[in-house]
Amino acid sequence: MLHLRLIVPADRTDEVVRLVEGTAGTAHLVVVPGAARDPAGDMVLCDVAREAGDDLIGALRGLGIDEQGSISLENLDLTLSAHADRAEQEAPGEGADAVLWEELTEATHEESTFSVTYVAFLAVATMLAACGVMLDNAILIVGAMAVGPEFGPLAGISTALVQRAPRLALRSLYALIGGFAVAMVLTAGFVWLMDALGLFTYAMIEADRPNTSFIWKPDPLSFVVAFLAGIAGTLSLTSAKSGALIGVAISVTTVPAAANAAAAFSYGDYTQMSGSVAQLLANLGGIVVAGTLTLLVQKALWAAHRRRAGRRARPSGGREPVG
């Protein structure tokens, strides 16, 4: 279940209440007149099944509540209520399959910000991966993959393409390209420093490295793995199962490829550098393509499900889903 907290102008409260009451999948409606001071208005609270949440939020935005008041949403981990159980039964579809587009857009917007923290995480992950490739240490590579925050901008690009949101697309591209550029420059400097200290050597970058040589030797399987990881990552975002993102992070070679490219550049091995860049682009492209296709399929399937639910509801006199 989801919990909605609305601030509604007093003259719009009855309209909003009718909308909530007429939406299948809602429960626990509470109206507190005059509770809000800034902006002034009434506070309307309700719980809604996840599968009905996108329709209700869209309808509320259609009424302008987001401009005249506010719409706040939070996930409820536990709701013990027979009313909530009935609401979930009335709502069409399954909550795990529902996509809250407003929530997804907001989440990817936040994760696609070119901030000091984002760049710091990406740079540290790339430097950690550089240690892994120089030492041929797979454990360090996996750790660097888990630290890297690059999936946020990649998901932002996919979401922007599906939602036709050019500002989100530009913001995500800027964070992705700018973040990797800064991280790779800093990593190249890090490798030079480690070489000056005698901790890295040219022989290390030119060694066979059986555990990590795949990083600069892309093949069709690199794209396949990234494509599958993109599907899993997108599903984890849309279903609010964020724990799966860790598995996605350690299954793609974006950060290690960027690290190997920076290290190879530092030692003038442009063959390794070009191979690493190709690996990086294959992984980034695979994730974006997979994420975009996954969202398109989810959108089409959910729209088809709502149409079927609407046709079933009309002959029986039930209420049709809002939106």
SERO-4910 file (N, C-alpha, C, O; in steps of 0.05 Angstrom, whole numbers):
BEGIN
 pado doro    nc1    nc2    nc3   cac1   cac2   cac3    cc1    cc2    cc3    oc1    oc2    oc3
  Met    A     17    -24      0      0      0      0     18     25      0     40     25      9
  Leu    A      6     46    -11     19     72    -11      3     92      7    -22     89      9
  His    A     16    111     19      2    131     35      5    158     21     27    167     14
  Leu    A    -18    170     16    -19    196      3    -26    218     24    -45    214     40
  Arg    A    -11    239     24    -17    263     41    -20    286     22     -2    294      8
  Leu    A    -44    298     22    -51    319      4    -56    345     20    -70    344     41
  Ile    A    -47    367     10    -55    394     19    -73    405     -3    -63    409    -25
  Val    A    -98    410      4   -118    418    -16   -131    444     -9   -138    448     14
  Pro    A   -133    463    -28   -148    487    -22   -176    480    -12   -189    461    -22
  Ala    A   -186    495      7   -212    488     20   -235    485      0   -253    469      3
  Asp    A   -234    502    -21   -256    501    -40   -253    477    -60   -271    473    -77
  Arg    A   -231    462    -58   -228    439    -76   -229    413    -61   -227    391    -73
  Thr    A   -233    414    -35   -233    390    -19   -254    370    -27   -248    346    -30
  Asp    A   -279    379    -30   -301    361    -37   -295    347    -64   -301    323    -67
  Glu    A   -283    361    -83   -277    350   -109   -255    328   -106   -257    307   -118
  Val    A   -236    333    -89   -214    314    -85   -225    289    -70   -218    267    -77
  Val    A   -242    294    -51   -253    271    -36   -270    254    -54   -268    229    -53
  Arg    A   -286    266    -72   -301    249    -91   -283    233   -109   -288    210   -116
  Leu    A   -261    245   -117   -242    231   -134   -230    207   -120   -228    185   -131
  Val    A   -221    211    -95   -209    189    -79   -230    167    -75   -224    144    -78
  Glu    A   -254    175    -67   -275    155    -62   -283    140    -87   -291    117    -85
  Gly    A   -280    152   -110   -288    139   -135   -265    123   -148   -269    112   -169
  Thr    A   -242    123   -135   -219    108   -146   -218     80   -133   -215     78   -109
  Ala    A   -219     59   -149   -216     32   -139   -189     29   -127   -169     36   -139
  Gly    A   -188     17   -103   -162     12    -90   -154     31    -68   -131     30    -59
  Thr    A   -173     49    -60   -166     68    -39   -180     60    -12   -200     46    -12
  Ala    A   -168     69     10   -178     63     36   -168     84     56   -150     99     50
  His    A   -180     84     80   -171    100    102   -170    130     95   -151    144    100
  Leu    A   -192    139     84   -194    168     77   -198    185    102   -217    179    117
  Val    A   -182    205    105   -183    223    128   -182    252    117   -165    258    100
  Val    A   -200    269    127   -200    297    120   -197    314    145   -212    311    164
  Val    A   -176    331    146   -172    348    169   -175    377    160   -156    389    148
  Pro    A   -199    389    164   -204    416    154   -185    437    166   -180    437    190
  Gly    A   -175    454    150   -159    477    159   -132    470    172   -121    486    186
  Ala    A   -122    445    167    -98    437    181    -73    450    169    -53    453    183
  Ala    A    -73    456    144    -49    466    130    -48    497    132    -68    510    129
  Arg    A    -24    507    137    -19    536    139     -5    546    114    -11    568    105
  Asp    A     15    531    104     30    541     81     37    518     62     55    502     67
  Pro    A     21    515     40     -1    532     32    -26    526     49    -29    504     60
  Ala    A    -43    546     51    -67    543     68    -86    524     54    -89    524     30
  Gly    A    -99    508     71   -119    490     60   -125    467     79   -116    467    102
  Asp    A   -139    447     69   -146    423     85   -125    402     79   -113    401     58
  Met    A   -122    384     98   -104    361     94   -122    336     89   -139    330    105
  Val    A   -116    323     67   -130    298     60   -110    275     60    -90    277     46
  Leu    A   -117    255     75    -99    231     77   -114    207     67   -138    204     71
  Cys    A   -100    189     54   -112    164     46    -90    144     39    -67    151     35
  Asp    A    -98    118     39    -80     97     30    -91     87      4   -115     86     -1
  Val    A    -73     79    -14    -81     70    -40    -63     46    -48    -39     46    -43
  Ala    A    -76     26    -61    -60      4    -71    -41     13    -92    -47     31   -108
  Arg    A    -17      2    -92      4     11   -110     -5     10   -139      1     28   -155
  Glu    A    -21    -10   -147    -30    -13   -174    -50      9   -182    -55     13   -206
  Ala    A    -62     22   -163    -80     44   -169    -67     71   -164    -80     92   -170
  Gly    A    -43     72   -154    -30     97   -147    -24    115   -170    -28    139   -168
  Asp    A    -15    104   -192     -8    122   -215    -32    136   -226    -30    160   -233
  Asp    A    -55    121   -228    -79    134   -238    -88    156   -220    -96    178   -229
  Leu    A    -88    152   -194    -98    171   -175    -79    196   -175    -89    219   -175
  Ile    A    -54    192   -175    -35    214   -175    -39    231   -201    -38    255   -200
  Gly    A    -42    217   -223    -46    231   -248    -71    247   -248    -72    270   -258
  Ala    A    -93    236   -236   -118    251   -235   -116    275   -216   -127    296   -222
  Leu    A   -101    272   -194    -97    294   -176    -81    317   -189    -87    340   -185
  Arg    A    -61    309   -204    -46    329   -219    -63    343   -240    -60    366   -246
  Gly    A    -81    327   -252   -100    338   -271   -118    360   -259   -126    378   -273
  Leu    A   -123    357   -233   -139    377   -219   -122    401   -210   -132    421   -200
  Gly    A    -96    399   -214    -78    421   -206    -71    421   -177    -62    442   -167
  Ile    A    -74    399   -162    -69    398   -134    -39    402   -129    -31    414   -108
  Asp    A    -22    393   -147      7    396   -143     15    425   -146     36    433   -135
  Glu    A     -1    442   -159      6    470   -163     -8    487   -141      4    507   -132
  Gln    A    -32    480   -133    -47    496   -114    -41    487    -85    -45    502    -66
  Gly    A    -33    462    -82    -27    451    -55     -2    433    -57     19    443    -64
  Ser    A     -5    408    -49     18    390    -51      8    361    -52    -14    355    -42
  Ile    A     24    343    -63     19    315    -64     44    301    -53     65    303    -66
  Ser    A     42    287    -31     64    272    -20     58    242    -19     35    235    -14
  Leu    A     78    226    -24     73    197    -26     95    182    -11    118    190    -13
  Glu    A     87    161      3    107    144     16     97    115     15     73    110     16
  Asn    A    116     97     15    110     68     15    105     59     43    120     66     61
  Leu    A     85     43     47     79     31     73     89      2     73     81    -14     57
  Asp    A    107     -3     92    118    -30     94     98    -50    106     99    -74     99
  Leu    A     81    -41    123     61    -59    136     35    -44    140     35    -22    152
  Thr    A     13    -56    131    -13    -45    136    -32    -68    144    -37    -85    128
  Leu    A    -41    -67    169    -59    -88    179    -87    -77    180    -94    -63    199
  Ser    A   -102    -83    160   -129    -72    158   -146    -87    138   -137    -93    116
  Ala    A   -170    -95    146   -188   -108    127   -196    -89    105   -200    -98     82
  His    A   -198    -63    110   -204    -44     90   -182    -43     69   -187    -41     45
  Ala    A   -157    -44     78   -134    -43     59   -134    -69     42   -128    -68     18
  Asp    A   -141    -91     55   -142   -116     40   -163   -115     18   -158   -124     -5
  Arg    A   -186   -104     24   -207   -101      4   -199    -82    -18   -205    -86    -42
  Ala    A   -185    -61    -11   -176    -41    -31   -157    -54    -50   -159    -49    -74
  Glu    A   -139    -70    -41   -120    -83    -58   -134   -104    -76   -126   -108    -99
  Gln    A   -155   -116    -66   -170   -135    -83   -186   -120   -105   -188   -130   -127
  Glu    A   -196    -96    -98   -211    -81   -118   -194    -69   -140   -202    -66   -163
  Ala    A   -169    -62   -133   -151    -49   -152   -144    -68   -174   -138    -91   -169
  Pro    A   -143    -59   -199   -136    -76   -221   -106    -83   -222    -90    -65   -217
  Gly    A   -100   -108   -228    -72   -115   -231    -58   -123   -205    -71   -125   -184
  Glu    A    -32   -126   -207    -15   -132   -184      3   -109   -177     14    -97   -195
  Gly    A      6   -103   -152     23    -81   -143     52    -84   -153     65    -64   -159
  Ala    A     62   -108   -153     90   -113   -162     95   -106   -191    117   -100   -199
  Asp    A     73   -106   -207     76   -100   -236     70    -71   -242     76    -62   -264
  Ala    A     60    -56   -223     52    -28   -228     77    -10   -228     95    -13   -212
  Val    A     76     10   -246     98     30   -248     86     57   -239     67     66   -251
  Leu    A     98     69   -219     91     96   -211    109    115   -226    132    120   -218
  Trp    A     99    126   -248    116    141   -266    126    166   -253    149    175   -257
  Glu    A    110    179   -237    119    203   -223    141    197   -203    161    211   -201
  Glu    A    138    175   -189    159    166   -170    185    159   -184    206    166   -175
  Leu    A    182    145   -207    206    137   -222    220    161   -233    245    163   -232
  Thr    A    205    180   -244    217    205   -255    231    221   -233    253    231   -238
  Glu    A    219    223   -210    231    238   -188    256    224   -178    277    237   -173
  Ala    A    255    197   -176    278    182   -166    302    184   -185    324    189   -176
  Thr    A    297    181   -211    319    183   -230    329    211   -233    352    216   -239
  His    A    311    231   -228    320    259   -229    340    264   -206    361    277   -211
  Glu    A    334    253   -183    352    257   -160    379    242   -164    400    252   -157
  Glu    A    377    218   -175    401    202   -179    418    211   -203    440    202   -206
  Ser    A    407    230   -219    421    239   -242    433    267   -238    438    281   -258
  Thr    A    437    275   -214    447    301   -208    478    301   -208    490    284   -195
  Phe    A    490    318   -224    519    321   -225    528    336   -200    532    360   -201
  Ser    A    531    322   -178    538    334   -153    566    325   -144    578    307   -155
  Val    A    576    338   -123    602    331   -112    601    302   -102    620    287   -106
  Thr    A    580    295    -89    578    268    -78    577    247   -100    591    226    -98
  Tyr    A    562    252   -121    561    233   -143    588    230   -156    597    207   -161
  Val    A    602    252   -162    629    250   -174    648    236   -155    665    221   -164
  Ala    A    646    242   -129    665    230   -110    661    199   -109    681    185   -110
  Phe    A    636    190   -109    631    161   -109    642    149   -134    655    128   -133
  Leu    A    637    161   -157    646    150   -183    677    150   -185    689    131   -195
  Ala    A    689    172   -176    718    174   -177    731    153   -158    750    140   -166
  Val    A    721    151   -134    732    131   -115    728    102   -126    746     86   -124
  Ala    A    705     97   -138    700     71   -150    720     65   -172    730     43   -175
  Thr    A    725     85   -189    743     82   -211    772     78   -201    786     61   -212
  Met    A    780     93   -181    807     89   -170    809     61   -157    830     48   -160
  Leu    A    789     53   -143    789     26   -131    791      4   -153    806    -15   -150
  Ala    A    776      9   -175    778    -10   -197    806     -9   -210    816    -30   -219
  Ala    A    819     14   -210    846     16   -221    865     -1   -205    883    -15   -216
  Cys    A    862     -1   -179    878    -19   -162    872    -48   -169    891    -65   -169
  Gly    A    847    -54   -174    840    -81   -181    852    -91   -207    861   -113   -209
  Val    A    852    -73   -228    863    -82   -254    893    -83   -253    905   -101   -265
  Met    A    906    -66   -238    935    -67   -236    944    -91   -220    965   -103   -226
  Leu    A    929    -99   -200    937   -122   -184    924   -147   -194    929   -169   -183
  Asp    A    907   -145   -215    892   -169   -225    876   -182   -203    876   -206   -200
  Asn    A    862   -165   -187    848   -174   -164    818   -172   -169    807   -149   -171
  Ala    A    804   -194   -173    776   -194   -179    759   -183   -156    737   -172   -161
  Ile    A    768   -187   -132    752   -178   -108    751   -147   -108    729   -136   -103
  Leu    A    773   -134   -114    773   -105   -116    755    -95   -139    741    -75   -136
  Ile    A    754   -110   -161    737   -103   -183    708   -104   -175    693    -86   -182
  Val    A    700   -125   -162    672   -128   -153    665   -106   -133    643    -95   -135
  Gly    A    683   -100   -115    678    -78    -96    674    -51   -110    657    -36   -103
  Ala    A    691    -46   -130    688    -21   -146    662    -20   -160    649      1   -162
  Met    A    653    -43   -172    627    -43   -185    604    -36   -166    586    -22   -174
  Ala    A    606    -47   -142    584    -42   -123    583    -12   -114    562     -2   -108
  Val    A    606      1   -113    608     29   -104    598     48   -126    586     69   -119
  Gly    A    602     42   -151    596     60   -173    566     68   -174    549     51   -172
  Pro    A    560     94   -177    532    104   -177    521    109   -205    502    123   -208
  Glu    A    534     97   -225    527    105   -253    500     95   -262    490    104   -283
  Phe    A    487     76   -248    462     66   -258    440     87   -256    421     87   -272
  Gly    A    442    106   -238    422    127   -236    419    143   -261    397    145   -272
  Pro    A    440    155   -272    438    170   -297    429    152   -321    414    161   -338
  Leu    A    438    127   -321    429    109   -342    399    104   -341    386    104   -362
  Ala    A    389    100   -317    360     97   -314    345    123   -321    323    122   -331
  Gly    A    358    145   -315    346    171   -321    343    175   -351    323    185   -361
  Ile    A    363    166   -367    362    168   -396    339    151   -406    323    160   -423
  Ser    A    337    126   -397    315    108   -406    288    120   -399    270    120   -415
  Thr    A    285    130   -374    260    142   -366    253    166   -383    230    170   -391
  Ala    A    273    183   -388    268    207   -404    260    200   -433    242    213   -444
  Leu    A    271    179   -444    264    171   -471    235    161   -472    220    167   -491
  Val    A    227    145   -452    199    135   -452    179    156   -445    158    157   -457
  Gln    A    186    174   -426    168    195   -418    170    220   -434    155    239   -430
  Arg    A    188    220   -453    193    244   -470    198    268   -453    185    289   -456
  Ala    A    219    265   -437    226    287   -418    254    296   -426    274    286   -415
  Pro    A    257    316   -444    284    324   -453    301    335   -431    326    331   -432
  Arg    A    290    349   -412    306    360   -390    319    338   -374    343    340   -367
  Leu    A    304    317   -368    315    295   -353    337    281   -369    357    272   -358
  Ala    A    332    279   -396    352    266   -413    378    281   -413    400    270   -410
  Leu    A    377    308   -416    401    324   -416    415    323   -389    439    322   -387
  Arg    A    399    324   -367    411    323   -341    425    297   -336    447    296   -325
  Ser    A    413    275   -345    425    249   -341    450    245   -358    470    235   -349
  Leu    A    449    255   -383    473    253   -401    496    269   -389    519    260   -390
  Tyr    A    489    293   -379    510    310   -367    523    296   -344    548    296   -341
  Ala    A    507    284   -326    517    270   -303    534    246   -311    555    241   -300
  Leu    A    525    231   -331    538    207   -340    565    214   -353    586    203   -345
  Ile    A    564    231   -374    589    237   -388    608    253   -371    632    247   -370
  Gly    A    598    274   -358    615    290   -341    627    275   -318    650    278   -311
  Gly    A    610    257   -306    620    242   -283    642    223   -291    663    221   -277
  Phe    A    639    209   -313    660    190   -322    685    206   -331    707    197   -327
  Ala    A    681    229   -344    704    244   -353    721    253   -329    745    250   -329
  Val    A    708    264   -309    723    273   -285    736    249   -271    759    250   -263
  Ala    A    720    227   -268    731    204   -254    755    192   -268    774    184   -255
  Met    A    755    191   -294    777    180   -310    801    198   -309    824    188   -307
  Val    A    797    224   -309    820    242   -307    833    240   -279    857    238   -277
  Leu    A    816    239   -259    827    236   -231    841    209   -228    861    207   -215
  Thr    A    830    188   -241    842    162   -238    869    161   -253    888    148   -243
  Ala    A    871    174   -276    897    176   -290    918    189   -272    940    180   -271
  Gly    A    910    211   -259    928    224   -240    935    206   -217    958    206   -207
  Phe    A    916    191   -208    920    172   -186    941    151   -194    958    144   -178
  Val    A    939    141   -219    958    120   -228    986    132   -230   1005    119   -223
  Trp    A    988    157   -240   1014    170   -242   1027    173   -214   1050    169   -210
  Leu    A   1010    180   -195   1020    183   -167   1029    157   -156   1051    155   -144
  Met    A   1013    136   -160   1021    109   -150   1046     99   -164   1062     85   -152
  Asp    A   1050    106   -189   1074     99   -204   1098    113   -192   1120    102   -188
  Ala    A   1094    139   -186   1116    155   -174   1124    144   -147   1147    145   -139
  Leu    A   1105    133   -133   1111    121   -106   1121     93   -108   1128     80    -88
  Gly    A   1122     82   -133   1132     55   -136   1112     33   -131   1120      9   -129
  Leu    A   1087     40   -128   1066     20   -122   1054      8   -147   1045    -14   -147
  Phe    A   1054     23   -169   1045     14   -195   1070     14   -214   1087     31   -211
  Thr    A   1070     -5   -233   1092     -5   -253   1080    -11   -280   1058    -21   -283
  Tyr    A   1096     -5   -301   1088    -10   -328   1084    -40   -333   1067    -49   -348
  Ala    A   1100    -56   -319   1098    -85   -322   1071    -96   -312   1061   -115   -323
  Met    A   1059    -82   -293   1033    -91   -282   1011    -88   -303    994   -105   -305
  Ile    A   1011    -65   -317    990    -60   -337    994    -78   -361    974    -84   -375
  Glu    A   1019    -87   -367   1024   -104   -390   1024   -134   -384   1028   -150   -402
  Ala    A   1020   -141   -359   1019   -169   -351    995   -183   -363    976   -170   -373
  Asp    A    995   -210   -362    973   -225   -374    946   -220   -360    926   -217   -373
  Arg    A    947   -217   -334    923   -211   -318    899   -229   -325    879   -219   -335
  Pro    A    900   -254   -320    879   -273   -328    852   -267   -315    831   -273   -326
  Asn    A    852   -254   -291    827   -249   -277    812   -224   -287    788   -221   -284
  Thr    A    827   -206   -300    815   -180   -307    820   -172   -336    812   -150   -344
  Ser    A    833   -188   -352    839   -180   -379    814   -177   -396    815   -164   -417
  Phe    A    792   -190   -388    767   -187   -403    757   -158   -404    741   -151   -422
  Ile    A    766   -142   -385    757   -114   -384    763    -99   -409    747    -82   -418
  Trp    A    786   -104   -421    793    -89   -446    790   -106   -471    801    -99   -492
  Lys    A    776   -128   -469    771   -145   -492    741   -150   -495    731   -172   -490
  Pro    A    726   -130   -504    697   -133   -507    690   -152   -529    705   -156   -548
  Asp    A    667   -165   -525    657   -183   -546    626   -181   -545    616   -166   -528
  Pro    A    612   -195   -562    582   -192   -562    570   -199   -535    549   -189   -528
  Leu    A    583   -217   -520    572   -224   -494    572   -201   -475    556   -200   -456
  Ser    A    590   -182   -479    591   -158   -461    565   -143   -463    554   -134   -443
  Phe    A    555   -140   -488    530   -126   -492    507   -142   -481    488   -130   -469
  Val    A    507   -168   -484    486   -185   -474    484   -183   -444    462   -180   -433
  Val    A    506   -185   -430    506   -183   -401    496   -156   -392    480   -154   -373
  Ala    A    505   -134   -405    495   -108   -398    465   -105   -403    451    -92   -388
  Phe    A    456   -117   -425    427   -116   -432    411   -130   -410    390   -119   -402
  Leu    A    419   -153   -402    405   -168   -381    406   -152   -354    386   -151   -340
  Ala    A    429   -140   -349    431   -125   -324    413   -100   -325    402    -92   -305
  Gly    A    411    -88   -349    393    -65   -352    364    -72   -347    349    -57   -334
  Ile    A    355    -96   -356    328   -105   -351    324   -108   -321    304    -99   -309
  Ala    A    343   -122   -308    340   -127   -279    340   -101   -263    324    -98   -245
  Gly    A    358    -83   -270    359    -58   -256    334    -41   -259    325    -29   -240
  Thr    A    323    -40   -283    298    -25   -288    275    -37   -272    259    -23   -261
  Leu    A    273    -64   -273    252    -77   -257    254    -71   -227    234    -68   -213
  Ser    A    279    -71   -218    283    -65   -189    274    -37   -182    264    -33   -160
  Leu    A    278    -18   -200    269      9   -195    239     12   -196    227     25   -178
  Thr    A    227      0   -216    198      4   -219    182    -12   -199    159     -5   -194
  Ser    A    193    -33   -188    179    -49   -169    187    -43   -140    178    -57   -121
  Ala    A    204    -23   -137    213    -14   -110    230    -35    -96    232    -35    -72
  Lys    A    241    -54   -111    259    -74   -100    288    -66   -105    302    -77   -121
  Ser    A    296    -45    -90    323    -33    -95    346    -51    -88    368    -47    -97
  Gly    A    341    -72    -72    362    -90    -65    374   -104    -89    397   -111    -88
  Ala    A    358   -108   -110    368   -121   -134    389   -104   -148    404   -114   -165
  Leu    A    390    -78   -143    409    -61   -156    438    -68   -150    456    -63   -166
  Ile    A    443    -80   -127    470    -88   -120    479   -110   -139    502   -110   -149
  Gly    A    461   -129   -145    468   -150   -164    473   -139   -192    490   -148   -206
  Val    A    457   -118   -199    461   -106   -225    488    -92   -226    503    -94   -246
  Ala    A    495    -78   -205    520    -63   -204    545    -81   -208    564    -73   -222
  Ile    A    545   -105   -197    568   -122   -198    567   -141   -222    583   -159   -224
  Ser    A    548   -136   -241    547   -153   -264    555   -139   -290    556   -151   -311
  Val    A    560   -113   -288    568    -98   -312    596    -86   -308    605    -82   -285
  Thr    A    610    -80   -330    638    -73   -329    642    -43   -336    662    -36   -349
  Thr    A    625    -26   -327    627      2   -333    651     15   -318    669     25   -331
  Val    A    650     14   -292    671     27   -276    699     14   -281    718     28   -284
  Pro    A    701    -13   -281    727    -25   -286    738    -18   -314    762    -14   -317
  Ala    A    720    -16   -334    729     -8   -361    740     20   -361    760     26   -373
  Ala    A    726     38   -347    736     66   -345    762     67   -331    780     82   -339
  Ala    A    766     51   -310    791     50   -295    813     40   -312    836     51   -312
  Asn    A    808     18   -327    829      6   -343    837     25   -366    861     27   -373
  Ala    A    818     40   -376    824     60   -397    842     81   -386    861     90   -399
  Ala    A    836     91   -362    852    112   -350    880    102   -344    900    116   -349
  Ala    A    882     77   -333    908     66   -327    925     62   -352    949     68   -352
  Ala    A    912     51   -373    927     46   -398    936     72   -410    958     74   -421
  Phe    A    919     93   -409    927    119   -419    952    130   -404    970    141   -416
  Ser    A    952    125   -378    974    135   -362   1001    123   -371   1021    136   -369
  Tyr    A   1000     98   -380   1024     85   -388   1028     84   -419   1046     71   -429
  Gly    A   1010     98   -433   1013    100   -462   1006     75   -477   1014     72   -500
  Asp    A    990     57   -465    981     33   -479    954     40   -491    933     35   -479
  Tyr    A    954     50   -515    929     59   -527    912     37   -539    888     40   -544
  Thr    A    924     13   -542    908    -10   -551    889    -19   -528    865    -23   -532
  Gln    A    901    -21   -504    884    -28   -481    864     -6   -476    841    -11   -469
  Met    A    872     19   -479    854     41   -474    830     40   -493    807     44   -484
  Ser    A    835     36   -518    813     35   -538    795     11   -532    770     13   -535
  Gly    A    806    -11   -525    790    -35   -519    773    -30   -494    749    -38   -493
  Ser    A    784    -16   -474    769    -10   -450    746      9   -455    724      6   -445
  Val    A    751     29   -472    731     48   -480    708     34   -495    684     40   -490
  Ala    A    715     16   -512    695      0   -527    678    -16   -507    654    -18   -510
  Gln    A    691    -28   -487    677    -43   -467    658    -25   -451    635    -33   -446
  Leu    A    668     -2   -444    651     18   -430    626     25   -446    604     26   -435
  Leu    A    630     32   -471    608     40   -488    588     18   -492    564     22   -493
  Ala    A    598     -7   -495    580    -30   -499    563    -34   -475    539    -40   -477
  Asn    A    574    -31   -451    559    -34   -426    539    -12   -423    516    -17   -415
  Leu    A    547     13   -427    529     35   -424    506     33   -444    483     37   -437
  Gly    A    512     26   -469    492     24   -489    472      1   -483    448      4   -487
  Gly    A    483    -22   -475    466    -44   -468    446    -38   -446    423    -46   -448
  Ile    A    455    -24   -426    438    -18   -403    416      2   -412    393     -2   -405
  Val    A    423     22   -427    403     42   -436    383     30   -454    359     34   -451
  Val    A    391     13   -473    373      0   -492    354    -18   -476    330    -18   -480
  Ala    A    365    -34   -458    349    -53   -443    329    -38   -425    306    -45   -423
  Gly    A    339    -17   -411    321     -1   -394    298     12   -409    275     12   -399
  Thr    A    304     23   -432    283     36   -448    262     15   -458    238     20   -456
  Leu    A    272     -7   -468    253    -28   -478    237    -39   -455    213    -45   -458
  Thr    A    249    -43   -432    234    -54   -408    212    -35   -400    190    -44   -395
  Leu    A    218     -9   -399    197     10   -391    175     12   -412    152     14   -405
  Leu    A    182     10   -438    162     11   -459    144    -14   -457    119    -11   -460
  Val    A    155    -37   -452    139    -61   -449    121    -59   -424     98    -66   -425
  Gln    A    132    -50   -402    116    -47   -378     93    -27   -382     70    -32   -373
  Lys    A     99     -6   -396     78     14   -402     56      3   -419     32      7   -414
  Ala    A     64    -12   -439     44    -24   -458     28    -46   -444      3    -47   -447
  Leu    A     41    -63   -428     26    -84   -414      7    -73   -394    -16    -83   -391
  Trp    A     15    -52   -379     -2    -40   -359    -26    -26   -372    -49    -27   -362
  Ala    A    -21    -13   -394    -43      0   -409    -63    -20   -419    -88    -16   -417
  Ala    A    -53    -43   -429    -71    -64   -438    -87    -76   -415   -111    -82   -418
  His    A    -74    -79   -393    -88    -90   -369   -110    -72   -360   -132    -81   -353
  Arg    A   -105    -46   -360   -125    -26   -351   -149    -26   -370   -171    -24   -362
  Arg    A   -143    -29   -396   -165    -31   -415   -183    -55   -411   -207    -53   -412
  Arg    A   -170    -78   -405   -185   -102   -400   -201    -99   -374   -224   -108   -373
  Ala    A   -189    -87   -353   -203    -83   -328   -227    -64   -332   -248    -68   -320
  Gly    A   -224    -44   -349   -246    -26   -354   -269    -39   -369   -292    -34   -362
  Arg    A   -263    -57   -388   -284    -71   -402   -299    -90   -384   -323    -93   -386
  Arg    A   -285   -102   -364   -298   -120   -345   -316   -104   -326   -337   -114   -318
  Ala    A   -307    -80   -319   -321    -65   -298   -347    -53   -309   -367    -52   -294
  Arg    A   -347    -44   -334   -370    -29   -344   -395    -46   -346   -417    -37   -338
  Pro    A   -395    -71   -356   -420    -86   -357   -431    -93   -330   -455    -96   -327
  Ser    A   -413    -96   -310   -423   -105   -284   -431    -81   -266   -440    -85   -244
  Gly    A   -428    -57   -276   -436    -34   -261   -415    -25   -241   -420     -6   -226
  Gly    A   -391    -37   -241   -370    -29   -223   -358     -3   -233   -364      6   -255
  Arg    A   -342      9   -217   -330     34   -223   -305     30   -240   -289     12   -235
  Glu    A   -302     46   -261   -279     44   -279   -255     58   -267   -258     79   -254
  Pro    A   -231     47   -271   -207     60   -260   -205     89   -270   -212     95   -293
  Val    A   -195    106   -252   -192    134   -259   -167    137   -276   -148    122   -273
  Gly    A   -167    156   -295   -144    162   -310   -145    151   -338   -127    155   -354
***
